[in-house]
Amino acid sequence: MDQASFVRETVERARALVPAGEVLRADHGATLAVRAPSPGHFRRPRVLRSERRTLGGWLWLPVGWLFRLFTVTSWNPVEWLVEAFTESEKKRQGKPFHGGWNSMAGHLARGLAPRTKNPSNPASVVMQVTDRRLQIVYVSRVRSFTGKPGLVEAGWVTDIRNVTWIRDRSDVVGGDHEIGFVDGSWCTVKFWGDGWSRVADAFPLRLSHLDPLPYQR
């Protein structure tokens, strides 16, 4: 399956979780922007828990145990050093995030970086905008031996009235958009695949990179 077909199938499978009675205004594959800060391991939601572990997952298991051994405390020097080096590079590319991890933007950022039982088969993330909500859906990339698609699971969701604006940042990276919330927080996401330029039309207020950021608390 080519990349375009994979994207279409992923988005279509996610549509099964649009709540009845709501109008789907836009949906697209999404990730946290490369230049945005990444949530730590335990801030990332664990998804697709009921999915069976594959051979690759079993082979990864000892590595996962070692990783947990080094991350059992709320603060550890290994994670701190990794984040310090990566964040220093990202800061040179422009501010991509505003608000803490417990802000609305922080919850969105965390939702865009899920972790699964089988790290060798990460979940694809689809962002959906309806007339009532902004929602994240996780789509398993794993297929059964008979070719049957894997699980589809709803993730973080918020009332669409909590979303105040979206700002196109394709001047920095194609597909990058900043999404702002009523609490003053915002984060940068990347819409991947063709057709991302139409997604912003579904949001309450669309801004270009030439427009100033709305008031921040």
VENZI-V764289 format. One line per field, one symbol per residue. psi: psi as a letter, one per 30 degrees, with the letter a starting at -180 (. if undefined). burial: I if it has 24 or more other ideal C-beta (glycine too) atoms within 12 Angstrom, else O. A space follows every 50 residues. Layout:
# VENZI-V764289
psi: ???
burial: ???
This chain:
# VENZI-V764289
psi: kleeeeeeeeeeefffgkkkfkkjekklkllkkeflkkkleffkkklhef kkkleeeeffeeeeeeeeefgflfkkeeeeeeeeeeeeeeffglkgkkll fgleeeeeeeffilklejffilkkkkkkjafflkkkkkkkfkllffgkla lkkkbkklkfffkflkkkhffekkfkkkkllfgflllklkjlllgfffef fflekkllffklklkk.
burial: OOOOOOIOIIIIIIIOIIOOOOOIIIIIIIIIIIIIIIIIIOIIIIIIOO IOOIOOOOOOOOOIOOOOOOIOOOOOOOIOOOOOOOOOOIOOOOOIIIIO IOIIIIIIIIIIIIIIIIIOIIIIIIIIIIOOIIIIIIIIIIOOOOOOOI IIIIIIIIOIOIIIIIIIIOOOIOIIIIIIIIIOIIIIIIIIIOOIOOII OIIIOIIOOOOOIOOOO
